[in-house]
Amino acid sequence: MRGVSMLRKYEAMFILKPDLDEQKVNSLSKQITETIVKAEGKVGASEVWSGKRKFCFPIKKFSEGMYYRVDFVIESSRIDSLKQGYKLNEDILRLMINSLEK
């Protein structure tokens, strides 16, 4: 099955800048989910998860951030390009994408 990419379930956790207002957070969350859809993925649940939280150590000179979580299904071959696109956004301090399948 070399060269064939399978659909997999993923969970992504984004840490957003803490100084974003509600309108900017809504706009950014919409942008995050639209990027997944444009990459031919399907978005499931998404939410601002636990609001602002303090970090154990600074991330890009911030001591706290806002957590945003999204579940989605996409071909595994598209994950790297998604990550690269998200890393270009200055409002996203950090991101982690985990496969929900073993």
Secondary structure, DSSP 8 states (H G I E B T S, - for coil): -TT---EEEEEEEEEE-TT--HHHHHHHHHHHHHHHHHTT-EEEEEEEEEEEEEEEEEETTEEEEEEEEEEEEEEGGGHHHHHHHHHT-TTEEEEEEEES--
